[in-house]
Structures are given as C-alpha cells and as structure tokens.
Amino acid sequence: WTNSLDIKTEVEHNRFFKSTFGLSGLEQKNAYAGRFFIPNFKKKQIGAFYIGQVDKNSWHFDFGVRYDVSTLSVFVYKNNVLTNPQRTFQNPSASISVSRLYGKHWMMSLNAGTAWRPPSINELFSNGLHHGAAAIEVGDPLIRKEIVYNGQFNTQYKSHFAKLDVSLFYNYFDGYINLKPSLPPQLTIVGAFPVYKYEQSEVALYGLNAQLSIPFANFFKYTIDGSVIVASHLESNEAVYGIPSNRINQRIRFSHSLNNEEWNAFAEVSGKYVFQQNR
C-alpha cells in the first residue's frame, strides 16, 4: 500500500516575483507471501520545499530549496530469527537556473543544483530470483544515500524556418547505485540464473541532447534528434555498466487539416540508429 499527500500554495508578491511553498508526505507498507525477494517493510517520508520565480524584461530566474527525511523499518529473518533493522536518511536539495531571451529567436539558460534519493528496499535487501528479469538480485544493507551535483547549459533557436535545441549536461554522483552482473551464475532447483549485485561508487555522467526541426511548406516537417551520454567510475576510470548507447532519430511528417480543421490527418516515416556500445 502506498499513500501520499501533497500540499502547496503560490504567492504572487508582484508582477515580477512569485513564490511557491509546499509539503509532501508518503507512507508505504509492503507484505509478501511465497518465495522471498524483498522483505516486509514500512517506509515514511516527509519533505518541505520552497520555489521562487522572477521574470523581468528578458531574464527569468528560478531557485528552490527542499529538505526530506525518509525512514525505513524492515522485518527480515536472519538464521530463523526475526530482525527489525531501521534506516533513516535525510538531506537537503537545492537548484538555481537563469535564462535570457536574445532578440526574437534565441534563448539561453544555465542550471545548477544538487539532489539526492534514499536507497530503495530492493537495493538494500533484495536477495532472490527476480522473475521479471530472470535473474538473481542481491542487495547491500550498507548502501548509503545517493547524492548528485549537476550543471546544464541549454540553448534554443526558434523561427518560422527552423527550431533548434541543444543541451549540455554534467553530473557528479556521490554514491551512484548500480546493479552490476556478478560471476559465477547461481544454480537453483529450476536452473542456472545470472547474478546481479547492487554496488555504489563515485561516478561522472555527462553528454548532450540535440534536436533540429525544419518545416517544409505547410505540410511537411523534418526532425532529427540525438543523444550522447558517457559515464565513468572516478576511482577506476572504468565505464559504468548499463548506460544506454548513443543514438540518432530522424522522421518526416506530413500533416493536413480537413473540413475547417475539425479533422487532422498525418503520416510519418521515422528511423532510428543506435550506435554500438563500446564502453
């Protein structure tokens, strides 16, 4: 069972400055029957946040702070004895962004912030066969919270002739949680299964996203977009397991309104190229 409650209110101080205050709460209870994968647990989480927005001339500012506290109470048998380990996680989050319009067509923005999350129940205590993945997953009760510090630069061009979006980002993870394969496979009464274990490390993750749209006449539009992402363990400089490959998407769309725009018909041809992951 999961129950959540969110409350927020907005205050317009003047036509340039607006504030948002909020509270959020979550309660989660889980009980299992049958084969063990994750234990019974109770989770409670509460957070409070503030967001400010300033719009003046061609400038736009966003800034916010938040604080969350999460508690986890677990009921798990060890050597046929019921134990009740409890974990508490808490941390602040903050972000700031500034954007500006240049003329009629260009907008640029810069964002920086920090966020976090507590480890999930499966990352801490899973220990069994995950039937959806056909793999054995093993958690680590000592995993700590995952914190990220990030920065991002965006630029956008928009006119009747084209629309271009480019985003560059960099993330530093303190305690990146990852599910990694572990040898050898484990033999069970229903067969052999690969084994995956949750591990934690310092990781740098960076890359870019870009999209270009070009309309032709009033009916055709060509769009190309792509993403590049690189992730490395800072201690060993090894590639992070499970990161998606770089990719490019292209599509040509024909659309036309019918019967005074009561109906809209379109046809689209698209293609995707996924690069081989060599990391």
C-alpha positions as CSV (number, residue, x, y, z in Angstrom):
1,W,0.0,0.0,0.0
2,T,1.2,3.5,-0.9
3,N,-0.4,6.7,0.4
4,S,0.8,10.2,-0.5
5,L,-0.3,13.7,0.2
6,D,1.0,16.9,-1.4
7,I,0.1,20.5,-0.3
8,K,1.3,23.6,-2.0
9,T,0.4,27.3,-2.2
10,E,1.5,30.1,-4.5
11,V,2.1,33.7,-3.5
12,E,2.4,36.4,-6.1
13,H,4.4,39.2,-4.5
14,N,4.2,41.4,-7.5
15,R,4.1,41.0,-11.3
16,F,7.8,40.0,-11.4
17,F,8.2,37.7,-8.3
18,K,6.2,34.6,-7.4
19,S,6.8,32.1,-4.6
20,T,5.6,28.5,-4.1
21,F,5.6,26.8,-0.7
22,G,4.9,23.1,-0.3
23,L,4.8,20.0,1.9
24,S,4.7,16.4,0.7
25,G,4.3,13.1,2.6
26,L,4.4,9.4,1.8
27,E,3.7,6.2,3.7
28,Q,4.3,2.8,2.2
29,K,3.7,-0.7,3.6
30,N,4.6,-3.9,1.9
31,A,3.9,-7.6,2.8
32,Y,4.9,-10.6,0.8
33,A,3.8,-14.2,0.5
34,G,5.5,-17.0,-1.2
35,R,9.2,-17.0,-2.3
36,F,11.3,-14.3,-0.7
37,F,12.6,-11.5,-2.8
38,I,12.3,-8.3,-0.7
39,P,11.2,-8.3,3.0
40,N,8.2,-6.8,4.6
41,F,8.8,-3.1,5.3
42,K,7.3,0.2,6.3
43,K,8.5,3.4,4.8
44,K,7.7,7.0,5.7
45,Q,8.9,10.1,4.0
46,I,8.2,13.8,4.5
47,G,9.5,16.9,2.7
48,A,9.2,20.6,2.6
49,F,10.2,22.9,-0.2
50,Y,10.3,26.5,-1.5
51,I,10.5,27.7,-5.1
52,G,11.0,31.3,-6.3
53,Q,10.4,32.6,-9.8
54,V,11.5,36.0,-11.1
55,D,10.6,37.4,-14.6
56,K,11.9,40.7,-15.6
57,N,12.4,42.0,-19.1
58,S,14.3,39.3,-21.0
59,W,15.5,37.5,-17.8
60,H,14.0,34.6,-16.0
61,F,15.2,33.2,-12.6
62,D,14.3,30.0,-10.8
63,F,15.6,29.0,-7.4
64,G,14.5,26.4,-4.9
65,V,15.4,24.5,-1.7
66,R,13.9,21.4,-0.2
67,Y,14.5,19.1,2.7
68,D,13.4,15.5,3.0
69,V,13.5,12.9,5.8
70,S,12.9,9.2,5.0
71,T,12.6,6.3,7.5
72,L,12.6,2.6,6.6
73,S,11.6,-0.1,9.0
74,V,12.4,-3.7,7.7
75,F,11.2,-7.0,9.0
76,V,13.5,-9.8,7.8
77,Y,14.5,-13.3,9.1
78,K,18.2,-14.0,9.8
79,N,19.1,-17.5,10.9
80,N,15.4,-18.1,11.6
81,V,15.3,-15.1,13.9
82,L,13.1,-12.1,13.0
83,T,15.1,-8.9,13.0
84,N,13.9,-5.3,12.5
85,P,16.7,-3.2,11.0
86,Q,15.8,0.5,10.7
87,R,17.4,3.2,8.5
88,T,16.9,6.9,8.4
89,F,18.0,9.1,5.5
90,Q,17.8,12.9,5.3
91,N,19.4,15.6,3.1
92,P,18.7,19.0,1.5
93,S,18.2,19.7,-2.2
94,A,18.7,23.0,-4.0
95,S,18.7,24.4,-7.5
96,I,19.1,27.6,-9.4
97,S,18.6,28.5,-13.0
98,V,18.8,31.6,-15.1
99,S,17.7,32.1,-18.7
100,R,17.6,35.0,-21.1
101,L,16.0,35.8,-24.4
102,Y,18.2,37.2,-27.1
103,G,16.2,39.1,-29.7
104,K,13.2,37.2,-31.1
105,H,14.8,33.9,-31.8
106,W,17.4,32.8,-29.2
107,M,17.1,31.7,-25.6
108,M,20.0,30.5,-23.4
109,S,19.8,29.1,-19.9
110,L,22.1,27.8,-17.2
111,N,21.1,25.4,-14.4
112,A,22.9,24.1,-11.4
113,G,21.7,22.1,-8.4
114,T,22.0,19.2,-6.1
115,A,19.6,16.3,-5.5
116,W,19.5,13.1,-3.6
117,R,17.5,9.9,-3.0
118,P,17.5,7.2,-0.3
119,P,18.3,3.7,-1.5
120,S,15.2,1.6,-2.3
121,I,14.2,-1.5,-0.5
122,N,15.4,-3.8,-3.3
123,E,18.8,-2.0,-3.4
124,L,19.2,-2.7,0.3
125,F,17.6,-6.1,1.0
126,S,16.7,-8.0,-2.2
127,N,18.0,-11.5,-2.2
128,G,16.4,-13.9,-4.6
129,L,15.1,-14.6,-8.0
130,H,13.5,-11.6,-9.8
131,H,11.1,-13.4,-12.1
132,G,10.5,-10.4,-14.3
133,A,14.2,-10.2,-15.1
134,A,15.0,-13.9,-14.9
135,A,18.0,-13.1,-12.7
136,I,19.0,-13.3,-9.1
137,E,19.5,-9.9,-7.4
138,V,21.4,-9.3,-4.2
139,G,21.1,-6.1,-2.2
140,D,23.6,-4.5,0.1
141,P,22.2,-3.3,3.6
142,L,25.1,-0.9,3.9
143,I,24.3,1.2,0.8
144,R,24.0,4.9,1.7
145,K,22.1,7.7,0.1
146,E,22.8,8.7,-3.5
147,I,23.7,12.4,-4.0
148,V,24.2,14.2,-7.3
149,Y,25.6,17.6,-8.2
150,N,24.7,18.7,-11.7
151,G,25.1,21.5,-14.2
152,Q,23.4,22.1,-17.5
153,F,23.6,24.6,-20.4
154,N,20.7,24.9,-22.9
155,T,20.3,27.0,-26.0
156,Q,17.3,27.3,-28.2
157,Y,16.7,28.9,-31.6
158,K,13.1,29.2,-32.8
159,S,11.8,30.9,-36.0
160,H,9.5,30.1,-38.9
161,F,12.3,28.4,-40.7
162,A,13.6,26.0,-38.0
163,K,13.7,25.1,-34.3
164,L,17.0,24.0,-32.7
165,D,17.5,22.8,-29.1
166,V,20.9,21.8,-27.7
167,S,21.6,20.8,-24.1
168,L,24.9,20.0,-22.5
169,F,25.0,18.4,-19.0
170,Y,27.4,17.2,-16.4
171,N,26.5,15.2,-13.3
172,Y,28.8,14.1,-10.4
173,F,27.3,11.3,-8.3
174,D,28.5,10.7,-4.8
175,G,27.3,7.2,-4.2
176,Y,25.9,6.2,-7.6
177,I,23.9,3.0,-7.1
178,N,24.1,0.5,-9.9
179,L,23.0,-3.1,-10.5
180,K,26.0,-5.0,-11.9
181,P,26.5,-8.5,-13.1
182,S,28.5,-10.8,-10.8
183,L,30.1,-14.1,-11.7
184,P,29.5,-17.0,-11.5
185,P,25.9,-17.7,-12.3
186,Q,23.9,-19.4,-9.5
187,L,22.4,-22.8,-9.8
188,T,18.9,-23.3,-8.4
189,I,16.4,-26.2,-8.5
190,V,14.8,-24.5,-11.5
191,G,18.0,-23.9,-13.4
192,A,21.0,-21.6,-13.5
193,F,20.5,-17.8,-13.4
194,P,22.8,-14.8,-13.8
195,V,23.6,-13.0,-10.6
196,Y,23.4,-9.2,-10.2
197,K,24.6,-7.2,-7.2
198,Y,23.9,-3.6,-6.1
199,E,27.1,-1.6,-5.8
200,Q,27.9,2.0,-5.0
201,S,30.7,4.3,-6.3
202,E,31.6,7.9,-7.4
203,V,30.5,8.4,-11.0
204,A,30.8,11.2,-13.5
205,L,27.9,11.2,-16.1
206,Y,27.9,13.8,-18.9
207,G,26.7,14.3,-22.5
208,L,24.5,16.2,-24.8
209,N,21.0,16.1,-26.3
210,A,20.1,18.0,-29.5
211,Q,17.1,18.3,-31.8
212,L,16.5,20.2,-35.1
213,S,13.1,20.6,-36.7
214,I,12.7,22.1,-40.2
215,P,9.2,22.7,-41.7
216,F,8.8,22.5,-45.5
217,A,5.8,24.4,-46.9
218,N,2.8,24.0,-44.7
219,F,2.5,20.2,-44.7
220,F,6.0,18.6,-44.2
221,K,8.3,18.7,-41.3
222,Y,11.7,17.0,-40.9
223,T,13.1,16.4,-37.4
224,I,16.4,14.9,-36.3
225,D,17.5,14.4,-32.7
226,G,20.2,12.6,-31.0
227,S,21.8,12.0,-27.6
228,V,25.3,11.2,-26.4
229,I,26.0,10.0,-22.9
230,V,29.2,9.0,-21.2
231,A,29.5,7.6,-17.6
232,S,32.7,6.6,-15.8
233,H,33.7,5.4,-12.3
234,L,36.0,8.1,-11.0
235,E,38.1,5.7,-8.8
236,S,39.0,3.4,-11.7
237,N,38.1,5.4,-14.8
238,E,36.1,2.3,-16.0
239,A,32.9,2.7,-17.9
240,V,29.6,2.4,-15.9
241,Y,27.6,-0.7,-16.7
242,G,24.1,-0.4,-18.2
243,I,24.4,3.1,-19.7
244,P,22.3,3.5,-22.9
245,S,24.0,3.7,-26.3
246,N,24.3,6.9,-28.3
247,R,21.5,7.2,-30.8
248,I,20.1,9.3,-33.6
249,N,16.4,9.6,-34.6
250,Q,15.0,11.0,-37.9
251,R,11.4,11.5,-39.1
252,I,9.5,13.1,-41.8
253,R,5.9,14.1,-41.1
254,F,3.1,15.0,-43.4
255,S,0.0,16.6,-41.8
256,H,-3.0,18.3,-43.2
257,S,-6.2,19.7,-41.7
258,L,-9.6,18.7,-43.1
259,N,-13.0,20.2,-43.0
260,N,-12.1,23.6,-41.5
261,E,-9.7,22.0,-39.0
262,E,-12.3,19.6,-37.5
263,W,-10.2,16.7,-38.6
264,N,-6.4,16.3,-38.8
265,A,-4.6,13.6,-40.8
266,F,-1.0,12.8,-40.7
267,A,1.5,10.3,-42.0
268,E,5.0,9.8,-40.6
269,V,8.1,7.9,-41.6
270,S,10.8,7.5,-39.0
271,G,14.1,5.7,-38.5
272,K,16.4,5.2,-35.5
273,Y,20.1,4.4,-35.5
274,V,21.6,3.1,-32.2
275,F,25.4,3.1,-32.0
276,Q,27.2,0.0,-30.7
277,Q,28.0,0.4,-27.1
278,N,31.8,0.0,-26.9
279,R,32.1,1.2,-23.3
